Amino acid sequence: MSVLDTDIIVGLIRKNQDALEKLQELAGKGDAVKTTVVNACELYKGAFLSKNPSREQRRVDELVSNMGHISLSMDLAPAIGQISAEMERAGTPMGDFDIMIAVMTTEAGETLITRNVKHFERIKGLSVETW
């Protein structure tokens, strides 16, 4: 299975051809798609910041309700904290949401589908694929 990052879900909402083709490619391989609860939070934030929050919220609702979800659990807190601290100590910090997404995806044994490949490749053990 693959985990869709926020950017590809936004692409699907906007009917971006590359995003639609990637989803079709995954479906052709029998690859069910998921997202994380953290990605959903980012999507809803964007919806509420938009000019038409109710319409955008409906679009997010429709997409995320039709895919699997990975929830954040307390078991992941040490790994998230460790990675965040290591990156900050190294002078290469990453946003907490992105670290959560990366750890959740890695722990689930999934591949993250994103256009932010270089950004996410900094997380050891995370499988990343572009769209």
VMD Tcl script that builds the backbone (N, CA, C; Angstrom):
set m [mol new atoms 393]
animate dup $m
set s [atomselect $m all]
$s set {name element resname resid chain x y z} {
  {N N MET 1 A 0.824 -1.184 0.000}
  {CA C MET 1 A 0.000 0.000 0.000}
  {C C MET 1 A 0.871 1.252 0.000}
  {N N SER 2 A 0.275 2.330 -0.380}
  {CA C SER 2 A 0.969 3.612 -0.435}
  {C C SER 2 A 0.232 4.630 0.421}
  {N N VAL 3 A 1.008 5.533 0.998}
  {CA C VAL 3 A 0.459 6.618 1.800}
  {C C VAL 3 A 0.562 7.898 0.976}
  {N N LEU 4 A -0.567 8.552 0.767}
  {CA C LEU 4 A -0.570 9.787 -0.005}
  {C C LEU 4 A -0.265 10.966 0.912}
  {N N ASP 5 A 0.744 11.748 0.524}
  {CA C ASP 5 A 1.081 12.960 1.252}
  {C C ASP 5 A 0.068 14.042 0.886}
  {N N THR 6 A 0.091 15.096 1.644}
  {CA C THR 6 A -0.856 16.185 1.458}
  {C C THR 6 A -0.803 16.749 0.040}
  {N N ASP 7 A 0.392 16.872 -0.524}
  {CA C ASP 7 A 0.499 17.517 -1.836}
  {C C ASP 7 A -0.221 16.747 -2.941}
  {N N ILE 8 A -0.168 15.433 -2.911}
  {CA C ILE 8 A -0.860 14.677 -3.961}
  {C C ILE 8 A -2.373 14.698 -3.729}
  {N N ILE 9 A -2.801 14.716 -2.477}
  {CA C ILE 9 A -4.240 14.797 -2.214}
  {C C ILE 9 A -4.782 16.145 -2.687}
  {N N VAL 10 A -4.022 17.204 -2.442}
  {CA C VAL 10 A -4.423 18.520 -2.969}
  {C C VAL 10 A -4.471 18.456 -4.488}
  {N N GLY 11 A -3.499 17.789 -5.094}
  {CA C GLY 11 A -3.509 17.617 -6.548}
  {C C GLY 11 A -4.750 16.883 -7.020}
  {N N LEU 12 A -5.172 15.860 -6.291}
  {CA C LEU 12 A -6.385 15.131 -6.655}
  {C C LEU 12 A -7.620 16.019 -6.518}
  {N N ILE 13 A -7.675 16.798 -5.449}
  {CA C ILE 13 A -8.801 17.720 -5.253}
  {C C ILE 13 A -8.882 18.707 -6.412}
  {N N ARG 14 A -7.718 19.161 -6.860}
  {CA C ARG 14 A -7.660 20.145 -7.949}
  {C C ARG 14 A -7.694 19.505 -9.329}
  {N N LYS 15 A -7.820 18.196 -9.354}
  {CA C LYS 15 A -7.866 17.423 -10.602}
  {C C LYS 15 A -6.594 17.589 -11.435}
  {N N ASN 16 A -5.451 17.661 -10.758}
  {CA C ASN 16 A -4.153 17.745 -11.412}
  {C C ASN 16 A -3.902 16.443 -12.170}
  {N N GLN 17 A -3.534 16.558 -13.422}
  {CA C GLN 17 A -3.359 15.377 -14.274}
  {C C GLN 17 A -2.291 14.428 -13.748}
  {N N ASP 18 A -1.168 14.954 -13.266}
  {CA C ASP 18 A -0.105 14.100 -12.724}
  {C C ASP 18 A -0.596 13.306 -11.511}
  {N N ALA 19 A -1.336 13.966 -10.641}
  {CA C ALA 19 A -1.865 13.294 -9.454}
  {C C ALA 19 A -2.866 12.214 -9.847}
  {N N LEU 20 A -3.746 12.528 -10.785}
  {CA C LEU 20 A -4.734 11.555 -11.249}
  {C C LEU 20 A -4.058 10.348 -11.899}
  {N N GLU 21 A -3.014 10.595 -12.691}
  {CA C GLU 21 A -2.281 9.503 -13.333}
  {C C GLU 21 A -1.568 8.627 -12.311}
  {N N LYS 22 A -1.003 9.240 -11.273}
  {CA C LYS 22 A -0.326 8.462 -10.236}
  {C C LYS 22 A -1.325 7.580 -9.501}
  {N N LEU 23 A -2.486 8.128 -9.189}
  {CA C LEU 23 A -3.515 7.341 -8.518}
  {C C LEU 23 A -3.955 6.174 -9.401}
  {N N GLN 24 A -4.098 6.446 -10.694}
  {CA C GLN 24 A -4.474 5.400 -11.644}
  {C C GLN 24 A -3.380 4.330 -11.727}
  {N N GLU 25 A -2.123 4.760 -11.713}
  {CA C GLU 25 A -0.996 3.824 -11.737}
  {C C GLU 25 A -1.022 2.916 -10.504}
  {N N LEU 26 A -1.240 3.505 -9.348}
  {CA C LEU 26 A -1.287 2.723 -8.106}
  {C C LEU 26 A -2.452 1.736 -8.139}
  {N N ALA 27 A -3.598 2.193 -8.612}
  {CA C ALA 27 A -4.770 1.323 -8.698}
  {C C ALA 27 A -4.516 0.178 -9.672}
  {N N GLY 28 A -3.805 0.470 -10.773}
  {CA C GLY 28 A -3.481 -0.555 -11.761}
  {C C GLY 28 A -2.589 -1.645 -11.197}
  {N N LYS 29 A -1.797 -1.313 -10.188}
  {CA C LYS 29 A -0.937 -2.291 -9.518}
  {C C LYS 29 A -1.664 -2.960 -8.354}
  {N N GLY 30 A -2.936 -2.595 -8.170}
  {CA C GLY 30 A -3.698 -3.153 -7.058}
  {C C GLY 30 A -3.281 -2.567 -5.718}
  {N N ASP 31 A -2.684 -1.400 -5.762}
  {CA C ASP 31 A -2.157 -0.751 -4.566}
  {C C ASP 31 A -3.237 0.131 -3.934}
  {N N ALA 32 A -3.753 -0.306 -2.809}
  {CA C ALA 32 A -4.732 0.508 -2.084}
  {C C ALA 32 A -3.999 1.700 -1.471}
  {N N VAL 33 A -4.651 2.836 -1.418}
  {CA C VAL 33 A -3.999 4.030 -0.887}
  {C C VAL 33 A -4.552 4.390 0.484}
  {N N LYS 34 A -3.675 4.992 1.260}
  {CA C LYS 34 A -4.005 5.465 2.591}
  {C C LYS 34 A -3.484 6.884 2.722}
  {N N THR 35 A -3.839 7.513 3.810}
  {CA C THR 35 A -3.218 8.748 4.227}
  {C C THR 35 A -3.116 8.681 5.743}
  {N N THR 36 A -2.495 9.680 6.331}
  {CA C THR 36 A -2.385 9.692 7.786}
  {C C THR 36 A -3.336 10.726 8.362}
  {N N VAL 37 A -3.636 10.586 9.618}
  {CA C VAL 37 A -4.465 11.567 10.298}
  {C C VAL 37 A -3.789 12.936 10.278}
  {N N VAL 38 A -2.470 12.963 10.262}
  {CA C VAL 38 A -1.732 14.230 10.218}
  {C C VAL 38 A -1.941 14.911 8.865}
  {N N ASN 39 A -1.897 14.148 7.778}
  {CA C ASN 39 A -2.189 14.723 6.462}
  {C C ASN 39 A -3.598 15.281 6.429}
  {N N ALA 40 A -4.542 14.562 7.028}
  {CA C ALA 40 A -5.916 15.050 7.071}
  {C C ALA 40 A -5.986 16.391 7.817}
  {N N CYS 41 A -5.230 16.516 8.903}
  {CA C CYS 41 A -5.198 17.788 9.638}
  {C C CYS 41 A -4.698 18.915 8.736}
  {N N GLU 42 A -3.638 18.649 7.971}
  {CA C GLU 42 A -3.115 19.666 7.058}
  {C C GLU 42 A -4.157 20.043 6.007}
  {N N LEU 43 A -4.863 19.055 5.494}
  {CA C LEU 43 A -5.881 19.310 4.477}
  {C C LEU 43 A -7.031 20.147 5.032}
  {N N TYR 44 A -7.481 19.812 6.227}
  {CA C TYR 44 A -8.568 20.588 6.826}
  {C C TYR 44 A -8.121 22.005 7.164}
  {N N LYS 45 A -6.890 22.173 7.584}
  {CA C LYS 45 A -6.378 23.520 7.829}
  {C C LYS 45 A -6.471 24.345 6.547}
  {N N GLY 46 A -6.007 23.753 5.443}
  {CA C GLY 46 A -6.087 24.444 4.158}
  {C C GLY 46 A -7.521 24.767 3.775}
  {N N ALA 47 A -8.426 23.839 4.039}
  {CA C ALA 47 A -9.843 24.072 3.722}
  {C C ALA 47 A -10.383 25.254 4.517}
  {N N PHE 48 A -10.073 25.300 5.800}
  {CA C PHE 48 A -10.594 26.377 6.642}
  {C C PHE 48 A -9.939 27.719 6.350}
  {N N LEU 49 A -8.762 27.709 5.735}
  {CA C LEU 49 A -8.105 28.953 5.345}
  {C C LEU 49 A -8.550 29.440 3.961}
  {N N SER 50 A -9.277 28.607 3.243}
  {CA C SER 50 A -9.674 28.949 1.871}
  {C C SER 50 A -10.791 29.989 1.863}
  {N N LYS 51 A -11.068 30.472 0.662}
  {CA C LYS 51 A -12.145 31.462 0.491}
  {C C LYS 51 A -13.528 30.847 0.649}
  {N N ASN 52 A -13.609 29.522 0.462}
  {CA C ASN 52 A -14.887 28.835 0.583}
  {C C ASN 52 A -14.692 27.587 1.465}
  {N N PRO 53 A -14.580 27.781 2.771}
  {CA C PRO 53 A -14.265 26.667 3.671}
  {C C PRO 53 A -15.254 25.493 3.603}
  {N N SER 54 A -16.523 25.769 3.490}
  {CA C SER 54 A -17.475 24.652 3.488}
  {C C SER 54 A -17.317 23.785 2.243}
  {N N ARG 55 A -17.108 24.409 1.087}
  {CA C ARG 55 A -16.904 23.635 -0.144}
  {C C ARG 55 A -15.609 22.827 -0.060}
  {N N GLU 56 A -14.549 23.450 0.404}
  {CA C GLU 56 A -13.257 22.760 0.478}
  {C C GLU 56 A -13.280 21.644 1.515}
  {N N GLN 57 A -13.989 21.864 2.608}
  {CA C GLN 57 A -14.103 20.813 3.615}
  {C C GLN 57 A -14.835 19.604 3.035}
  {N N ARG 58 A -15.874 19.841 2.257}
  {CA C ARG 58 A -16.591 18.731 1.611}
  {C C ARG 58 A -15.662 17.960 0.671}
  {N N ARG 59 A -14.819 18.681 -0.064}
  {CA C ARG 59 A -13.882 18.018 -0.979}
  {C C ARG 59 A -12.904 17.136 -0.205}
  {N N VAL 60 A -12.392 17.672 0.893}
  {CA C VAL 60 A -11.474 16.889 1.734}
  {C C VAL 60 A -12.206 15.681 2.307}
  {N N ASP 61 A -13.410 15.906 2.847}
  {CA C ASP 61 A -14.213 14.815 3.410}
  {C C ASP 61 A -14.366 13.677 2.401}
  {N N GLU 62 A -14.718 14.057 1.184}
  {CA C GLU 62 A -14.973 13.056 0.143}
  {C C GLU 62 A -13.728 12.225 -0.153}
  {N N LEU 63 A -12.607 12.878 -0.302}
  {CA C LEU 63 A -11.387 12.142 -0.632}
  {C C LEU 63 A -10.886 11.286 0.527}
  {N N VAL 64 A -10.760 11.860 1.700}
  {CA C VAL 64 A -10.168 11.094 2.800}
  {C C VAL 64 A -11.096 9.986 3.308}
  {N N SER 65 A -12.388 10.131 3.093}
  {CA C SER 65 A -13.299 9.069 3.528}
  {C C SER 65 A -13.219 7.843 2.620}
  {N N ASN 66 A -12.640 8.009 1.430}
  {CA C ASN 66 A -12.537 6.910 0.479}
  {C C ASN 66 A -11.174 6.234 0.465}
  {N N MET 67 A -10.377 6.479 1.502}
  {CA C MET 67 A -9.081 5.808 1.588}
  {C C MET 67 A -8.830 5.356 3.013}
  {N N GLY 68 A -7.871 4.463 3.163}
  {CA C GLY 68 A -7.502 4.009 4.494}
  {C C GLY 68 A -6.780 5.108 5.257}
  {N N HIS 69 A -6.685 4.922 6.565}
  {CA C HIS 69 A -6.060 5.928 7.421}
  {C C HIS 69 A -5.065 5.278 8.369}
  {N N ILE 70 A -3.982 5.973 8.606}
  {CA C ILE 70 A -3.018 5.561 9.623}
  {C C ILE 70 A -3.144 6.570 10.752}
  {N N SER 71 A -3.417 6.065 11.938}
  {CA C SER 71 A -3.584 6.946 13.094}
  {C C SER 71 A -2.270 7.113 13.836}
  {N N LEU 72 A -2.190 8.201 14.556}
  {CA C LEU 72 A -1.030 8.482 15.386}
  {C C LEU 72 A -1.237 7.788 16.720}
  {N N SER 73 A -0.231 7.014 17.130}
  {CA C SER 73 A -0.349 6.324 18.412}
  {C C SER 73 A 0.793 6.737 19.336}
  {N N MET 74 A 0.561 6.540 20.600}
  {CA C MET 74 A 1.549 6.876 21.614}
  {C C MET 74 A 2.851 6.096 21.408}
  {N N ASP 75 A 2.753 4.908 20.826}
  {CA C ASP 75 A 3.938 4.088 20.572}
  {C C ASP 75 A 4.947 4.787 19.665}
  {N N LEU 76 A 4.474 5.715 18.827}
  {CA C LEU 76 A 5.356 6.394 17.876}
  {C C LEU 76 A 6.030 7.632 18.467}
  {N N ALA 77 A 5.572 8.079 19.621}
  {CA C ALA 77 A 6.098 9.312 20.219}
  {C C ALA 77 A 7.615 9.295 20.414}
  {N N PRO 78 A 8.210 8.214 20.939}
  {CA C PRO 78 A 9.675 8.234 21.095}
  {C C PRO 78 A 10.426 8.404 19.775}
  {N N ALA 79 A 10.004 7.704 18.744}
  {CA C ALA 79 A 10.688 7.811 17.444}
  {C C ALA 79 A 10.537 9.212 16.862}
  {N N ILE 80 A 9.347 9.777 16.977}
  {CA C ILE 80 A 9.113 11.126 16.464}
  {C C ILE 80 A 9.977 12.124 17.214}
  {N N GLY 81 A 9.996 12.015 18.537}
  {CA C GLY 81 A 10.817 12.909 19.348}
  {C C GLY 81 A 12.296 12.771 19.058}
  {N N GLN 82 A 12.764 11.534 18.897}
  {CA C GLN 82 A 14.183 11.293 18.623}
  {C C GLN 82 A 14.601 11.886 17.283}
  {N N ILE 83 A 13.828 11.623 16.242}
  {CA C ILE 83 A 14.162 12.147 14.918}
  {C C ILE 83 A 14.141 13.667 14.922}
  {N N SER 84 A 13.133 14.247 15.539}
  {CA C SER 84 A 13.033 15.699 15.611}
  {C C SER 84 A 14.245 16.292 16.324}
  {N N ALA 85 A 14.631 15.702 17.440}
  {CA C ALA 85 A 15.786 16.194 18.200}
  {C C ALA 85 A 17.083 16.038 17.412}
  {N N GLU 86 A 17.263 14.892 16.766}
  {CA C GLU 86 A 18.483 14.654 15.979}
  {C C GLU 86 A 18.596 15.651 14.840}
  {N N MET 87 A 17.499 15.910 14.159}
  {CA C MET 87 A 17.535 16.835 13.028}
  {C C MET 87 A 17.798 18.261 13.509}
  {N N GLU 88 A 17.185 18.633 14.605}
  {CA C GLU 88 A 17.409 19.968 15.151}
  {C C GLU 88 A 18.853 20.125 15.609}
  {N N ARG 89 A 19.368 19.109 16.278}
  {CA C ARG 89 A 20.750 19.138 16.748}
  {C C ARG 89 A 21.725 19.249 15.574}
  {N N ALA 90 A 21.399 18.613 14.466}
  {CA C ALA 90 A 22.255 18.635 13.278}
  {C C ALA 90 A 22.102 19.933 12.485}
  {N N GLY 91 A 21.169 20.789 12.902}
  {CA C GLY 91 A 20.954 22.037 12.178}
  {C C GLY 91 A 20.127 21.874 10.920}
  {N N THR 92 A 19.425 20.761 10.816}
  {CA C THR 92 A 18.577 20.495 9.652}
  {C C THR 92 A 17.163 20.136 10.099}
  {N N PRO 93 A 16.503 21.040 10.817}
  {CA C PRO 93 A 15.181 20.701 11.356}
  {C C PRO 93 A 14.145 20.465 10.264}
  {N N MET 94 A 13.134 19.731 10.649}
  {CA C MET 94 A 12.003 19.447 9.768}
  {C C MET 94 A 10.753 19.690 10.600}
  {N N GLY 95 A 9.687 20.121 9.980}
  {CA C GLY 95 A 8.440 20.363 10.695}
  {C C GLY 95 A 7.933 19.111 11.393}
  {N N ASP 96 A 7.349 19.307 12.559}
  {CA C ASP 96 A 6.850 18.174 13.334}
  {C C ASP 96 A 5.806 17.360 12.576}
  {N N PHE 97 A 4.917 18.028 11.842}
  {CA C PHE 97 A 3.914 17.279 11.074}
  {C C PHE 97 A 4.591 16.337 10.078}
  {N N ASP 98 A 5.603 16.826 9.375}
  {CA C ASP 98 A 6.281 15.986 8.383}
  {C C ASP 98 A 7.003 14.815 9.043}
  {N N ILE 99 A 7.587 15.053 10.201}
  {CA C ILE 99 A 8.238 13.949 10.914}
  {C C ILE 99 A 7.193 12.915 11.335}
  {N N MET 100 A 6.056 13.378 11.816}
  {CA C MET 100 A 4.984 12.451 12.195}
  {C C MET 100 A 4.532 11.625 10.993}
  {N N ILE 101 A 4.321 12.276 9.867}
  {CA C ILE 101 A 3.906 11.579 8.646}
  {C C ILE 101 A 4.946 10.536 8.260}
  {N N ALA 102 A 6.215 10.913 8.303}
  {CA C ALA 102 A 7.293 10.000 7.924}
  {C C ALA 102 A 7.356 8.793 8.853}
  {N N VAL 103 A 7.288 9.022 10.140}
  {CA C VAL 103 A 7.374 7.919 11.099}
  {C C VAL 103 A 6.152 7.012 10.988}
  {N N MET 104 A 4.977 7.592 10.856}
  {CA C MET 104 A 3.769 6.784 10.715}
  {C C MET 104 A 3.841 5.905 9.467}
  {N N THR 105 A 4.317 6.472 8.379}
  {CA C THR 105 A 4.442 5.730 7.124}
  {C C THR 105 A 5.479 4.622 7.249}
  {N N THR 106 A 6.624 4.940 7.835}
  {CA C THR 106 A 7.691 3.953 8.005}
  {C C THR 106 A 7.231 2.797 8.897}
  {N N GLU 107 A 6.637 3.133 10.023}
  {CA C GLU 107 A 6.185 2.097 10.960}
  {C C GLU 107 A 5.113 1.199 10.357}
  {N N ALA 108 A 4.329 1.738 9.435}
  {CA C ALA 108 A 3.304 0.939 8.764}
  {C C ALA 108 A 3.889 0.111 7.621}
  {N N GLY 109 A 5.175 0.328 7.317}
  {CA C GLY 109 A 5.825 -0.404 6.235}
  {C C GLY 109 A 5.344 0.016 4.860}
  {N N GLU 110 A 4.944 1.267 4.742}
  {CA C GLU 110 A 4.375 1.774 3.496}
  {C C GLU 110 A 5.349 2.712 2.780}
  {N N THR 111 A 4.989 3.118 1.579}
  {CA C THR 111 A 5.738 4.083 0.787}
  {C C THR 111 A 4.966 5.392 0.761}
  {N N LEU 112 A 5.668 6.494 0.998}
  {CA C LEU 112 A 5.046 7.816 0.963}
  {C C LEU 112 A 5.097 8.353 -0.460}
  {N N ILE 113 A 3.939 8.726 -0.997}
  {CA C ILE 113 A 3.846 9.313 -2.331}
  {C C ILE 113 A 3.795 10.828 -2.151}
  {N N THR 114 A 4.824 11.528 -2.646}
  {CA C THR 114 A 4.948 12.964 -2.433}
  {C C THR 114 A 5.804 13.590 -3.526}
  {N N ARG 115 A 5.671 14.878 -3.696}
  {CA C ARG 115 A 6.588 15.608 -4.577}
  {C C ARG 115 A 7.757 16.169 -3.766}
  {N N ASN 116 A 7.682 16.063 -2.465}
  {CA C ASN 116 A 8.739 16.565 -1.591}
  {C C ASN 116 A 9.751 15.467 -1.269}
  {N N VAL 117 A 10.227 14.786 -2.298}
  {CA C VAL 117 A 11.103 13.632 -2.124}
  {C C VAL 117 A 12.378 14.013 -1.369}
  {N N LYS 118 A 13.078 15.050 -1.810}
  {CA C LYS 118 A 14.338 15.429 -1.151}
  {C C LYS 118 A 14.111 15.780 0.314}
  {N N HIS 119 A 12.997 16.397 0.599}
  {CA C HIS 119 A 12.649 16.767 1.967}
  {C C HIS 119 A 12.491 15.518 2.836}
  {N N PHE 120 A 11.717 14.545 2.356}
  {CA C PHE 120 A 11.420 13.355 3.141}
  {C C PHE 120 A 12.533 12.317 3.112}
  {N N GLU 121 A 13.389 12.327 2.100}
  {CA C GLU 121 A 14.479 11.354 2.036}
  {C C GLU 121 A 15.462 11.503 3.196}
  {N N ARG 122 A 15.387 12.601 3.898}
  {CA C ARG 122 A 16.265 12.800 5.049}
  {C C ARG 122 A 15.891 11.894 6.227}
  {N N ILE 123 A 14.742 11.278 6.181}
  {CA C ILE 123 A 14.287 10.381 7.238}
  {C C ILE 123 A 14.753 8.953 6.899}
  {N N LYS 124 A 15.657 8.433 7.715}
  {CA C LYS 124 A 16.198 7.095 7.482}
  {C C LYS 124 A 15.094 6.049 7.521}
  {N N GLY 125 A 15.142 5.162 6.545}
  {CA C GLY 125 A 14.202 4.053 6.509}
  {C C GLY 125 A 12.874 4.348 5.844}
  {N N LEU 126 A 12.634 5.596 5.484}
  {CA C LEU 126 A 11.367 5.949 4.841}
  {C C LEU 126 A 11.462 5.700 3.339}
  {N N SER 127 A 10.515 4.953 2.825}
  {CA C SER 127 A 10.413 4.711 1.382}
  {C C SER 127 A 9.587 5.840 0.782}
  {N N VAL 128 A 10.156 6.514 -0.220}
  {CA C VAL 128 A 9.512 7.685 -0.823}
  {C C VAL 128 A 9.441 7.505 -2.335}
  {N N GLU 129 A 8.315 7.904 -2.895}
  {CA C GLU 129 A 8.129 7.831 -4.350}
  {C C GLU 129 A 7.454 9.125 -4.792}
  {N N THR 130 A 7.872 9.629 -5.941}
  {CA C THR 130 A 7.293 10.879 -6.430}
  {C C THR 130 A 6.073 10.629 -7.294}
  {N N TRP 131 A 5.387 11.695 -7.543}
  {CA C TRP 131 A 4.242 11.636 -8.462}
  {C C TRP 131 A 4.451 12.670 -9.512}
}
mol reanalyze $m
mol bondsrecalc $m
mol representation Tube
mol addrep $m
